[in-house]
Amino acid sequence: MIKNLILKNRTYRRFKNNVSISEEELRSLVELARLSPSPRNRQSLKFFISNSEESNNKIFPTLSWAGALTDWKGPSENEKPSAYIIILGDHTILPKVEKSYHEVASGIVTQSILLGSVEKGYGGCTIAAIQRTVLRKNLNIPEHLEILLVLALGVPNETVVIEDMPDTENYNYWRDKNLIHHVPKRSLDEIVINKF
């Protein structure tokens, strides 16, 4: 059932880095993105896939991992992702003035890729805090391809639980002393609006 996949599809930031993800598996995840809806059917996204130590090492240092965990600098050496998918907007297909279409499309394909990842026993983290200029240089990404998001993928090495949003409206996620990752969510009654 789709709800079970969505419940498993948490933001994971620590991985079992002794598990590899093949190029074939990454391509099958991009296939899910290819088949997903696209605004105006422009299909203007491209995907850079990485599963080698060499290219992974060029991606990892350009990413910021958890803004709310101010004392945590990101995954340790033995908890890094096994693979990445970089989502790119092709401005030869869709001009920069129509950037909002790239943003909508990248959100749609991200969900498709991450749900597909969970179904395969993986998990991921969607990262928008990227040193884009450095990443572009590290991977020789052409200028007409805008770096939109980076998806870090691997076998999760942490537990993530959903909590009720506290009355204080503090929506920040946190880790407890056992490194369980807690994520507050607003209630269904709070977000469904029946009348104004």
MARLO-175675 format. One record per atom (N, C-alpha, C): x, y, z; residue number from 1; atom name. Coordinates in steps of 0.05 Angstrom, whole numbers, plus 32768, in hexadecimal, padded with zeros to 4 digits. Each point is the difference from the previous one (the first is absolute). Example, Ala and Ser with C-alpha at 12.3 -4.5 7.8 and 13.67 -1.06 7.14 Angstrom:
// MARLO-175675
8108,7F8E,809C,1,N
7FEE,8018,8000,1,CA
8012,8018,8000,1,C
7FF9,8015,7FF2,2,N
8010,8018,8001,2,CA
7FF1,8016,800E,2,C
This chain:
// MARLO-175675
8011,7FE8,8000,1,N
7FEF,8018,8000,1,CA
8012,8019,8000,1,C
7FF7,8014,7FF2,2,N
8010,8019,7FFD,2,CA
8006,800D,801B,2,C
7FED,7FFF,8013,3,N
8005,800D,801A,3,CA
8018,7FF3,800E,3,C
8003,7FE6,7FFE,4,N
8017,7FF3,800D,4,CA
801A,800A,7FF4,4,C
8001,8003,7FE5,5,N
8018,800B,7FF4,5,CA
8006,801C,8009,5,C
7FEB,8010,8002,6,N
8003,801C,8008,6,CA
800A,8001,801D,6,C
7FF6,7FEF,8011,7,N
8009,7FFF,801C,7,CA
801D,7FF8,8002,7,C
8009,7FEE,7FEE,8,N
801C,7FF8,8000,8,CA
8012,8015,7FF3,8,C
7FF4,8011,7FF0,9,N
8010,8014,7FF1,9,CA
8006,8018,8012,9,C
8012,7FFD,8013,10,N
8008,8015,8011,10,CA
801A,800D,7FF4,10,C
8008,8016,800C,11,N
801A,800B,7FF8,11,CA
8016,7FF3,8010,11,C
8010,7FF0,7FF3,12,N
8016,7FF1,800D,12,CA
801A,800E,7FFA,12,C
8010,8004,8014,13,N
8019,800E,7FFD,13,CA
8018,7FEF,8008,13,C
7FFC,7FE8,8009,14,N
8015,7FED,8007,14,CA
7FFB,7FE6,7FF3,14,C
8014,7FF5,7FF3,15,N
7FFD,7FE8,7FEF,15,CA
8014,7FEB,8006,15,C
7FFA,7FE7,7FF8,16,N
8013,7FEA,8002,16,CA
8011,8002,7FE6,16,C
8018,800B,8002,17,N
800F,8005,7FE8,17,CA
800E,7FE8,7FF5,17,C
7FFC,7FE8,800C,18,N
800C,7FE8,7FF5,18,CA
7FED,7FF2,7FEC,18,C
7FE9,800E,7FFA,19,N
7FED,7FF5,7FED,19,CA
8000,8012,7FE7,19,C
8005,7FF4,7FE9,20,N
8001,8010,7FE7,20,CA
7FE5,8000,7FF2,20,C
7FFC,8014,7FF0,21,N
7FE8,8001,7FEF,21,CA
800A,8000,7FE3,21,C
7FF7,7FEE,7FF0,22,N
800A,7FFC,7FE5,22,CA
7FF6,8017,7FEE,22,C
800F,8003,7FEA,23,N
7FF7,8014,7FEC,23,CA
7FE5,7FF7,7FF5,23,C
7FFB,7FE7,7FFD,24,N
7FE6,7FF6,7FF6,24,CA
7FEA,8008,8013,24,C
8004,7FFE,801A,25,N
7FEC,8008,8013,25,CA
7FFB,801E,7FFF,25,C
8015,800F,7FFE,26,N
7FFD,801D,7FFE,26,CA
7FF1,8008,7FE6,26,C
8006,7FF3,7FEA,27,N
7FF2,8005,7FE7,27,CA
7FE2,7FF9,8003,27,C
7FFA,7FEA,800F,28,N
7FE4,7FF9,8004,28,CA
7FF1,8015,8010,28,C
800E,800D,8013,29,N
7FF4,8016,800F,29,CA
7FFB,8018,7FEE,29,C
8013,8006,7FEF,30,N
7FFD,8016,7FED,30,CA
7FE9,7FFA,7FEC,30,C
7FFC,7FE6,7FFA,31,N
7FEA,7FF8,7FEF,31,CA
7FE5,8008,800D,31,C
7FFE,7FFD,801B,32,N
7FE8,8008,800E,32,CA
7FFC,801E,7FFD,32,C
8016,800F,8001,33,N
7FFE,801D,7FFC,33,CA
7FF7,8007,7FE3,33,C
800B,7FF1,7FED,34,N
7FF9,8005,7FE3,34,CA
7FE3,7FFB,7FFB,34,C
7FF4,7FED,800E,35,N
7FE4,7FFA,7FFD,35,CA
7FED,8011,8010,35,C
800B,8011,8011,36,N
7FF0,8012,8011,36,CA
7FF4,8017,7FF1,36,C
7FEB,800D,800A,37,N
7FF5,8017,7FF3,37,CA
8015,8017,7FFE,37,C
7FFE,8010,7FEB,38,N
8012,8016,7FFC,38,CA
7FEF,8018,7FF8,38,C
8004,8018,800D,39,N
7FF1,8017,7FF9,39,CA
8002,8006,7FE2,39,C
7FE9,8004,7FF3,40,N
7FFE,8005,7FE3,40,CA
800D,7FEA,7FF0,40,C
8006,7FEA,800C,41,N
800D,7FE9,7FF3,41,CA
801A,8008,7FF3,41,C
800E,8013,800B,42,N
8019,800A,7FF4,42,CA
8017,7FEC,8005,42,C
7FFF,7FF0,8016,43,N
8014,7FEC,8005,43,CA
801C,800C,7FFF,43,C
8004,8016,800F,44,N
8018,8010,7FFE,44,CA
8015,7FF8,8015,44,C
7FFB,7FEB,800F,45,N
8014,7FF8,8014,45,CA
8014,7FEB,7FF5,45,C
8018,8002,800A,46,N
8015,7FED,7FFA,46,CA
800A,7FF5,801B,46,C
800E,7FEA,7FFF,47,N
8008,7FF3,8019,47,CA
801D,7FF6,7FFE,47,C
8011,8009,8013,48,N
801B,7FF6,8002,48,CA
8000,7FEB,8016,48,C
8008,7FE7,7FF9,49,N
8001,7FEB,8014,49,CA
801D,7FFA,8008,49,C
8003,7FFA,8019,50,N
801B,7FFB,800B,50,CA
7FFF,7FE9,8014,50,C
8011,7FEC,7FFB,51,N
8002,7FEA,8014,51,CA
801D,7FF8,8004,51,C
8013,800E,7FF4,52,N
801C,7FFA,8003,52,CA
800C,8011,8017,52,C
8014,7FF5,800D,53,N
800D,800E,8015,53,CA
800B,801B,7FF6,53,C
800B,8000,7FE8,54,N
800D,8018,7FF5,54,CA
7FEB,8016,7FFD,54,C
7FEA,7FFB,7FF3,55,N
7FED,8016,7FFC,55,CA
7FF0,8006,8019,55,C
7FFB,7FEB,8011,56,N
7FF2,8006,8019,56,CA
8011,8013,8011,56,C
801A,7FFC,8000,57,N
8012,8012,8010,57,CA
8000,801C,7FF5,57,C
7FF9,8004,7FE7,58,N
7FFE,801B,7FF4,58,CA
7FE6,800D,8008,58,C
7FEC,7FF1,8006,59,N
7FE5,800A,8007,59,CA
7FFE,8006,801E,59,C
8008,7FED,8010,60,N
7FFB,8001,801D,60,CA
8008,801B,800D,60,C
8018,800A,7FFB,61,N
8008,8018,800F,61,CA
7FF1,801A,7FF7,61,C
7FF0,7FFE,7FEB,62,N
7FF1,8018,7FF7,62,CA
7FE5,8002,800C,62,C
7FF9,7FED,8012,63,N
7FE5,7FFE,800B,63,CA
7FFF,8008,801E,63,C
7FEA,800D,8007,64,N
7FFA,8006,801C,64,CA
7FEA,7FED,8009,64,C
8002,7FF4,8017,65,N
7FF0,7FE8,8007,65,CA
7FE8,8005,8012,65,C
8002,8011,8014,66,N
7FEA,8002,8013,66,CA
8001,801A,800F,66,C
7FF2,8014,7FF5,67,N
8000,801B,800C,67,CA
7FF8,8001,801D,67,C
7FED,7FEF,8008,68,N
7FF6,8001,801C,68,CA
8012,7FF2,8013,68,C
8012,7FEF,7FF6,69,N
8013,7FF2,8012,69,CA
801B,800F,7FFF,69,C
8001,8016,800E,70,N
8016,8013,7FFE,70,CA
801B,7FF5,8009,70,C
7FFF,7FEB,8011,71,N
8019,7FF4,800A,71,CA
8009,7FE8,7FF0,71,C
7FF2,7FFA,7FE9,72,N
8006,7FE9,7FF0,72,CA
8008,8009,7FE4,72,C
8017,7FF7,7FF8,73,N
800C,8009,7FE6,73,CA
7FF9,7FEF,7FE8,73,C
7FF1,7FEB,8005,74,N
7FF8,7FEE,7FEA,74,CA
800A,7FE3,8006,74,C
7FFA,7FEE,7FED,75,N
8007,7FE4,8004,75,CA
801E,7FFD,8004,75,C
8007,7FED,8012,76,N
801C,7FF9,8005,76,CA
800A,7FF0,7FE7,76,C
801A,7FFC,8000,77,N
800C,7FF2,7FE9,77,CA
7FF3,7FE5,7FFA,77,C
7FF8,7FF2,8015,78,N
7FF3,7FE5,7FFB,78,CA
7FE2,8001,7FFF,78,C
7FF5,8018,7FFE,79,N
7FE2,8003,7FFD,79,CA
7FF8,8011,7FE8,79,C
8013,8003,7FED,80,N
7FFA,8010,7FE8,80,CA
7FED,7FF1,7FED,80,C
7FF2,800F,7FEF,81,N
7FEE,7FF3,7FEC,81,CA
8010,7FEE,7FED,81,C
7FF2,7FEC,7FF5,82,N
800C,7FEE,7FED,82,CA
7FFF,800C,7FE4,82,C
7FEC,8012,7FFB,83,N
7FFB,800A,7FE5,83,CA
7FF2,801B,8002,83,C
8000,800E,7FE9,84,N
7FF3,801A,7FFE,84,CA
7FF2,8001,7FE5,84,C
7FE9,800F,8000,85,N
7FF4,8008,7FE7,85,CA
7FFE,801E,8001,85,C
800C,800E,7FEE,86,N
7FFF,801D,7FFF,86,CA
7FEA,8007,7FEB,86,C
7FED,8010,8009,87,N
7FEA,8008,7FEE,87,CA
8008,801B,7FF4,87,C
7FFF,8002,7FE5,88,N
8009,8017,7FF1,88,CA
7FEA,800A,7FEF,88,C
7FFD,801A,7FFE,89,N
7FED,800D,7FEE,89,CA
800E,8009,7FE6,89,C
7FF7,7FF6,7FEA,90,N
800D,8006,7FE6,90,CA
7FF3,8019,7FF4,90,C
8010,8016,8000,91,N
7FF6,8019,7FF6,91,CA
8000,8002,7FE1,91,C
800A,7FEC,7FF3,92,N
7FFC,8000,7FE3,92,CA
7FE4,7FF6,7FF9,92,C
7FF3,7FF2,8013,93,N
7FE4,7FF7,7FFC,93,CA
7FED,8014,800C,93,C
8007,800A,8017,94,N
7FEE,8012,800F,94,CA
8010,8018,8009,94,C
7FFA,8018,7FF5,95,N
8010,8018,8006,95,CA
7FFF,8006,801E,95,C
8015,800F,800A,96,N
8002,8007,801C,96,CA
7FE7,8010,8009,96,C
7FF4,800F,7FEF,97,N
7FE8,800F,8008,97,CA
7FE9,7FEF,8009,97,C
8001,7FE7,7FF9,98,N
7FEB,7FED,8007,98,CA
800B,7FEC,8016,98,C
8011,800B,8011,99,N
800D,7FEF,8015,99,CA
7FEC,7FF2,8012,99,C
7FE9,800C,8005,100,N
7FEC,7FF3,8012,100,CA
7FF8,7FE4,7FF6,100,C
8001,7FFC,7FE6,101,N
7FF9,7FE5,7FF5,101,CA
8015,7FEC,8009,101,C
8019,8008,8000,102,N
8015,7FEE,8009,102,CA
7FFC,7FF9,801E,102,C
7FF9,8014,800F,103,N
7FFC,7FFC,801D,103,CA
7FE9,7FEC,8005,103,C
7FEA,8004,7FF2,104,N
7FE9,7FED,8003,104,CA
8008,7FE4,7FF7,104,C
800C,7FFF,7FE8,105,N
8008,7FE6,7FF5,105,CA
8014,7FF1,8012,105,C
8013,800F,800C,106,N
8014,7FF3,8011,106,CA
7FF3,7FF5,8019,106,C
7FEB,800D,800A,107,N
7FF2,7FF6,8018,107,CA
7FF1,7FE6,7FF9,107,C
7FF4,7FFF,7FE9,108,N
7FF1,7FE8,7FF8,108,CA
8013,7FE9,7FFC,108,C
8016,8004,7FF2,109,N
8012,7FE9,7FFB,109,CA
800F,7FF7,8018,109,C
8005,8013,8013,110,N
800D,7FF9,8019,110,CA
7FEF,7FEC,800F,110,C
7FE6,8005,8002,111,N
7FEF,7FEE,800E,111,CA
7FFF,7FE4,7FF2,111,C
7FFF,8000,7FE6,112,N
8000,7FE7,7FF1,112,CA
8019,7FF0,8006,112,C
8017,800D,7FFE,113,N
801A,7FF3,8005,113,CA
8002,7FF5,801C,113,C
7FF8,8011,8014,114,N
8003,7FF7,801B,114,CA
7FED,7FEA,8007,114,C
7FE7,8000,7FF6,115,N
7FEE,7FEA,8005,115,CA
800B,7FE6,7FF3,115,C
800B,8003,7FE8,116,N
800D,7FE9,7FF3,116,CA
8017,7FF5,8010,116,C
800F,8013,800C,117,N
8017,7FF8,8010,117,CA
7FF7,7FF0,8019,117,C
7FEB,800A,800D,118,N
7FF6,7FF2,8017,118,CA
7FF6,7FE4,7FF9,118,C
7FF3,7FFE,7FE9,119,N
7FF6,7FE6,7FF7,119,CA
8017,7FEC,7FFC,119,C
8018,800A,7FF8,120,N
8017,7FEF,7FFC,120,CA
8010,7FFB,801A,120,C
7FF7,800C,8016,121,N
800F,7FFC,8019,121,CA
8014,8016,8006,121,C
8000,8015,7FF1,122,N
8012,8017,8004,122,CA
7FF0,8016,800D,122,C
800E,8016,8005,123,N
7FF4,8019,8009,123,CA
8010,8017,7FF6,123,C
7FF7,8018,8004,124,N
800E,8016,7FF5,124,CA
7FFC,801A,800F,124,C
800F,8014,7FF7,125,N
7FFE,801B,800B,125,CA
8000,8013,7FE9,125,C
7FED,8012,7FFF,126,N
7FFE,8014,7FEC,126,CA
800F,8019,800A,126,C
8014,8008,7FF1,127,N
8011,8016,8008,127,CA
7FFE,8017,7FEC,127,C
7FF9,8018,800B,128,N
7FFF,8018,7FF0,128,CA
8016,8014,8008,128,C
800C,7FFB,8018,129,N
8016,8011,8009,129,CA
801A,7FF5,7FF4,129,C
8007,800B,7FE9,130,N
8016,7FF5,7FEF,130,CA
8013,8017,7FF9,130,C
8019,7FFA,8001,131,N
8014,8013,7FF5,131,CA
8000,7FFC,7FE2,131,C
7FED,800C,7FF2,132,N
7FFC,7FFA,7FE4,132,CA
8017,8006,7FEE,132,C
800E,8016,8005,133,N
8017,8008,7FEF,133,CA
8016,7FEB,8003,133,C
8005,7FF7,8018,134,N
8015,7FEC,8004,134,CA
7FF8,7FE5,7FF4,134,C
7FE7,7FF8,8004,135,N
7FF6,7FE7,7FF5,135,CA
8001,8000,7FE1,135,C
7FF8,8016,7FF4,136,N
8001,8003,7FE3,136,CA
801D,7FFC,7FF6,136,C
8013,800D,800E,137,N
801C,7FFD,7FF9,137,CA
800A,7FE4,8004,137,C
7FFA,7FF4,8017,138,N
8009,7FE5,8007,138,CA
7FF8,7FEB,7FEB,138,C
7FE8,8003,7FF5,139,N
7FF5,7FEC,7FEE,139,CA
7FFF,8009,7FE3,139,C
800A,8018,7FFB,140,N
7FFF,800C,7FE5,140,CA
7FE4,8001,7FF4,140,C
7FED,8009,8011,141,N
7FE4,8002,7FF7,141,CA
7FFE,8019,7FEE,141,C
7FF5,7FFD,7FE8,142,N
7FFE,8017,7FEE,142,CA
7FEE,8016,800B,142,C
8005,8018,7FF8,143,N
7FF1,8018,800B,143,CA
7FE2,7FFF,7FFA,143,C
7FF8,7FF3,7FEA,144,N
7FE4,8001,7FF9,144,CA
7FEF,7FED,8012,144,C
800E,7FF0,8011,145,N
7FF2,7FEE,8012,145,CA
8001,800C,801C,145,C
7FE9,8008,800A,146,N
7FFE,800C,801A,146,CA
7FFF,7FE9,8015,146,C
8010,8003,8015,147,N
8000,7FEC,8015,147,CA
7FE8,8007,8013,147,C
7FED,7FEE,8000,148,N
7FE7,8004,8010,148,CA
8002,7FF3,801B,148,C
8004,7FE6,8001,149,N
8000,7FF1,8018,149,CA
8015,7FE9,7FFE,149,C
8009,7FF7,8017,150,N
8010,7FE8,8002,150,CA
7FF2,7FEC,8011,150,C
7FFC,7FE8,7FF6,151,N
7FF4,7FEA,8010,151,CA
8017,7FEE,8009,151,C
8004,7FFD,801A,152,N
8014,7FEE,800B,152,CA
7FF1,7FE6,8006,152,C
800C,7FEA,7FF8,153,N
7FF2,7FE6,8002,153,CA
8012,7FEB,800D,153,C
7FF3,7FED,800E,154,N
800E,7FEA,800C,154,CA
7FED,7FF0,8011,154,C
800B,7FEC,800E,155,N
7FF0,7FF1,8014,155,CA
8001,8010,801A,155,C
7FE9,8008,800A,156,N
8000,8010,8019,156,CA
800E,7FF2,8017,156,C
800E,8010,800F,157,N
800E,7FF7,8018,157,CA
7FF6,8010,8018,157,C
7FE7,8007,8000,158,N
7FF4,800F,8016,158,CA
7FE2,7FFB,8001,158,C
7FF4,8005,8017,159,N
7FE3,7FFE,8003,159,CA
7FF5,801C,8000,159,C
7FEB,8005,7FF1,160,N
7FF2,8019,7FFF,160,CA
7FE3,7FFC,8008,160,C
7FF7,800F,8013,161,N
7FE4,7FFD,800A,161,CA
7FF1,801A,7FFD,161,C
7FE6,7FFE,7FFB,162,N
7FEF,8017,7FFE,162,CA
7FF3,8006,801B,162,C
8000,801A,8007,163,N
7FF5,8009,8019,163,CA
7FE9,8014,7FFB,163,C
7FEE,8004,8013,164,N
7FED,8015,7FFE,164,CA
800E,801B,8003,164,C
7FF7,8014,7FF1,165,N
800B,801B,8003,165,CA
7FFA,800A,801C,165,C
8015,8009,800E,166,N
7FFB,800A,801C,166,CA
7FF0,801A,7FFF,166,C
7FF4,8007,8017,167,N
7FF0,8018,8002,167,CA
8011,8019,7FFC,167,C
801A,7FFE,8003,168,N
8012,8017,7FFD,168,CA
8004,8007,7FE2,168,C
7FF5,7FEF,7FEE,169,N
8004,8004,7FE3,169,CA
801D,7FFD,7FF8,169,C
8010,7FF2,8010,170,N
801C,7FFC,7FF9,170,CA
8000,7FE8,7FEC,170,C
8004,8007,7FE7,171,N
7FFF,7FEC,7FEB,171,CA
801B,7FF3,7FFA,171,C
8015,8008,800F,172,N
801B,7FF5,7FFB,172,CA
8001,7FE2,8007,172,C
800E,7FF1,7FF0,173,N
8005,7FE4,8006,173,CA
8017,7FFF,8014,173,C
8004,7FEA,800E,174,N
8015,7FFD,8014,174,CA
8008,7FE3,8003,174,C
8017,7FFB,800D,175,N
8009,7FE5,8006,175,CA
8001,7FFE,801F,175,C
7FF7,7FE8,8009,176,N
8002,7FFC,801D,176,CA
801B,7FF3,8007,176,C
8004,7FF9,8019,177,N
801A,7FF5,8009,177,CA
8007,7FE6,7FF3,177,C
7FEC,7FF1,7FF5,178,N
8004,7FE7,7FF2,178,CA
8003,8004,7FE2,178,C
8002,8019,7FF8,179,N
8002,8008,7FE4,179,CA
7FE8,7FF9,7FEF,179,C
7FE9,7FFC,800D,180,N
7FE7,7FFE,7FF2,180,CA
7FF8,801B,7FF6,180,C
7FFA,8002,7FE6,181,N
7FF9,801A,7FF3,181,CA
7FE2,8004,8002,181,C
7FF7,8016,800C,182,N
7FE4,8007,8005,182,CA
7FF8,8016,7FED,182,C
7FE9,7FFD,7FF3,183,N
7FF6,8014,7FED,183,CA
7FE3,8007,8008,183,C
7FFA,8019,8008,184,N
7FE5,8007,8007,184,CA
7FEF,8005,7FE7,184,C
7FE7,7FF8,8001,185,N
7FED,8005,7FEA,185,CA
7FE7,800C,800B,185,C
7FF5,8013,7FF1,186,N
7FE6,800B,8007,186,CA
7FEA,7FEB,7FFD,186,C
7FEB,8002,8010,187,N
7FEA,7FED,7FFF,187,CA
7FF0,8004,7FE7,187,C
7FF1,7FEB,7FF8,188,N
7FEF,8001,7FE9,188,CA
7FEA,8015,8004,188,C
7FF5,8002,8018,189,N
7FEB,8013,8006,189,CA
800A,801D,7FFC,189,C
801A,8004,8006,190,N
800B,801B,7FFD,190,CA
8004,8008,7FE3,190,C
8005,7FED,7FEF,191,N
8006,8007,7FE4,191,CA
7FE9,7FFE,7FED,191,C
7FEA,7FF2,8008,192,N
7FE8,7FFF,7FEF,192,CA
7FEE,8017,8007,192,C
7FFA,8011,7FEC,193,N
7FEF,8017,8004,193,CA
7FE5,7FFB,7FF3,193,C
7FEC,8000,8010,194,N
7FE4,7FFB,7FF6,194,CA
7FF1,8019,7FFB,194,C
8007,8016,800E,195,N
7FF2,8019,7FFC,195,CA
8012,8017,8009,195,C
7FFA,8018,7FF7,196,N
8010,8018,8007,196,CA
7FEF,8011,8012,196,C
